[in-house]
Amino acid sequence: MKNKPSVLFVCIHNAGRSQMAAGYLSHLAGDTIEVRSAGSAPAKSINPRVFDAMLEEGIDLTGQRPKILSNSTIQASDFIISMGCGDACPFFQGKKYLNWQLDDPAGQDIDAIRSIRDQIRRHVDNLIKEIESIYQGKARSS
């Protein structure tokens, strides 16, 4: 691992769960953690309800776009967080893999998305604590 840890959030479409997680981690950790997200079958854009739910938290996903998952992105990351990509996530030695069981926000109403968002926030808070324990308190700027 490098001095600055890197995290990759992966879900199928990279339009909901992984974008929310990346948004929270970037917001909470600032530039102390390199944050990436990708999908095994990326959508054309972020789910508009996900975008709205994150704006309610003061996190603007403008400019974020779904991206394809690549081996090089995985290899460049220290932590790989899977959120439903299944067998599409290759395994590389020396990486920390976590699987967060979360409902897919696709097709959900805003209340269901808020619930998923809040679960993701709790997961991200715990992830920051784990990274801080490894990197000695360098993972949270706020």
C-alpha positions as CSV (number, residue, x, y, z in Angstrom):
1,M,0.0,0.0,0.0
2,K,1.0,3.6,-0.7
3,N,1.1,6.5,1.8
4,K,-2.3,7.6,0.4
5,P,-4.8,4.8,0.4
6,S,-7.1,4.2,-2.5
7,V,-10.6,2.8,-2.6
8,L,-12.6,1.5,-5.5
9,F,-16.4,1.1,-5.2
10,V,-17.9,-1.3,-7.7
11,C,-21.5,-2.0,-8.7
12,I,-23.1,-3.2,-11.9
13,H,-24.1,0.1,-13.5
14,N,-22.0,2.6,-11.5
15,A,-25.1,4.8,-11.5
16,G,-26.3,4.5,-7.9
17,R,-24.6,2.6,-4.9
18,S,-21.0,3.0,-6.0
19,Q,-21.5,6.7,-6.9
20,M,-23.1,7.4,-3.5
21,A,-20.3,5.7,-1.7
22,A,-17.6,7.5,-3.7
23,G,-19.4,10.8,-3.1
24,Y,-19.6,10.2,0.7
25,L,-15.9,9.0,0.9
26,S,-14.7,12.0,-1.1
27,H,-16.8,14.4,1.0
28,L,-15.8,12.9,4.4
29,A,-12.1,12.1,3.7
30,G,-11.2,15.0,1.4
31,D,-8.0,14.4,-0.4
32,T,-6.6,12.0,2.1
33,I,-8.0,9.0,0.2
34,E,-8.0,8.4,-3.5
35,V,-11.6,7.5,-4.5
36,R,-12.7,5.6,-7.6
37,S,-15.9,4.0,-8.7
38,A,-16.7,1.8,-11.7
39,G,-19.3,-0.7,-13.0
40,S,-19.2,-4.0,-14.8
41,A,-21.9,-2.8,-17.2
42,P,-22.0,1.0,-16.7
43,A,-25.2,3.0,-17.4
44,K,-25.2,6.1,-19.5
45,S,-25.7,8.4,-16.5
46,I,-26.2,8.6,-12.8
47,N,-29.7,7.7,-11.6
48,P,-31.4,11.1,-11.2
49,R,-33.0,10.1,-7.9
50,V,-29.6,9.1,-6.5
51,F,-28.3,12.5,-7.6
52,D,-31.2,14.2,-5.8
53,A,-30.7,12.1,-2.6
54,M,-27.1,13.0,-2.5
55,L,-27.8,16.7,-3.0
56,E,-30.0,16.5,0.1
57,E,-26.7,15.5,2.0
58,G,-24.8,18.5,0.4
59,I,-22.9,16.2,-2.0
60,D,-23.1,17.2,-5.6
61,L,-22.4,14.4,-8.1
62,T,-22.4,16.8,-11.1
63,G,-19.6,15.9,-13.4
64,Q,-19.5,12.2,-12.2
65,R,-20.2,9.7,-14.9
66,P,-20.5,5.9,-14.9
67,K,-17.2,4.2,-15.8
68,I,-16.3,0.7,-16.9
69,L,-14.5,-1.5,-14.4
70,S,-11.0,-2.4,-15.6
71,N,-8.2,-4.6,-14.3
72,S,-5.9,-1.5,-14.1
73,T,-8.4,0.3,-11.9
74,I,-8.5,-2.6,-9.6
75,Q,-4.8,-3.0,-9.5
76,A,-4.4,0.7,-8.7
77,S,-6.7,0.4,-5.6
78,D,-5.9,-0.8,-2.1
79,F,-9.5,-1.5,-1.1
80,I,-12.2,-2.9,-3.5
81,I,-15.7,-2.5,-2.3
82,S,-18.2,-4.7,-4.2
83,M,-21.9,-3.7,-4.2
84,G,-23.4,-6.4,-6.4
85,C,-21.0,-6.8,-9.3
86,G,-20.9,-10.6,-8.8
87,D,-18.4,-12.5,-10.8
88,A,-17.3,-9.5,-12.8
89,C,-14.9,-8.4,-10.0
90,P,-11.5,-10.1,-10.6
91,F,-9.3,-10.9,-7.6
92,F,-5.8,-9.6,-7.2
93,Q,-3.4,-10.5,-4.4
94,G,-2.6,-7.8,-1.8
95,K,-6.0,-6.0,-2.1
96,K,-8.6,-5.8,0.6
97,Y,-11.9,-6.9,-0.7
98,L,-15.2,-6.1,1.0
99,N,-18.8,-6.9,-0.1
100,W,-21.5,-4.6,1.0
101,Q,-25.0,-6.1,0.7
102,L,-27.2,-3.2,-0.5
103,D,-30.4,-3.0,-2.4
104,D,-30.1,-1.6,-5.9
105,P,-31.6,1.9,-6.2
106,A,-32.6,1.4,-9.8
107,G,-36.3,1.7,-10.1
108,Q,-36.8,2.7,-6.5
109,D,-38.6,5.7,-5.2
110,I,-36.8,8.5,-3.4
111,D,-37.6,7.2,0.1
112,A,-36.1,3.8,-0.7
113,I,-33.0,5.5,-2.2
114,R,-32.7,7.6,1.0
115,S,-32.6,4.4,3.0
116,I,-29.9,2.9,0.8
117,R,-28.0,6.2,0.9
118,D,-28.1,6.1,4.7
119,Q,-26.9,2.5,4.8
120,I,-24.0,3.5,2.5
121,R,-23.1,6.4,4.8
122,R,-22.8,4.0,7.8
123,H,-20.6,1.7,5.7
124,V,-18.4,4.6,4.6
125,D,-18.0,5.8,8.1
126,N,-16.9,2.3,9.2
127,L,-14.6,2.1,6.2
128,I,-12.9,5.4,7.1
129,K,-12.3,4.0,10.7
130,E,-10.8,0.9,9.3
131,I,-8.5,2.9,6.9
132,E,-7.6,5.2,9.7
133,S,-6.5,2.3,11.9
134,I,-4.2,1.1,9.1
135,Y,-3.0,4.5,8.0
136,Q,-2.8,6.0,11.5
137,G,-5.5,8.7,11.4
138,K,-4.8,10.2,8.0
139,A,-8.2,9.2,6.4
140,R,-10.5,12.0,7.6
141,S,-10.1,15.7,6.9
142,S,-13.4,16.9,8.5
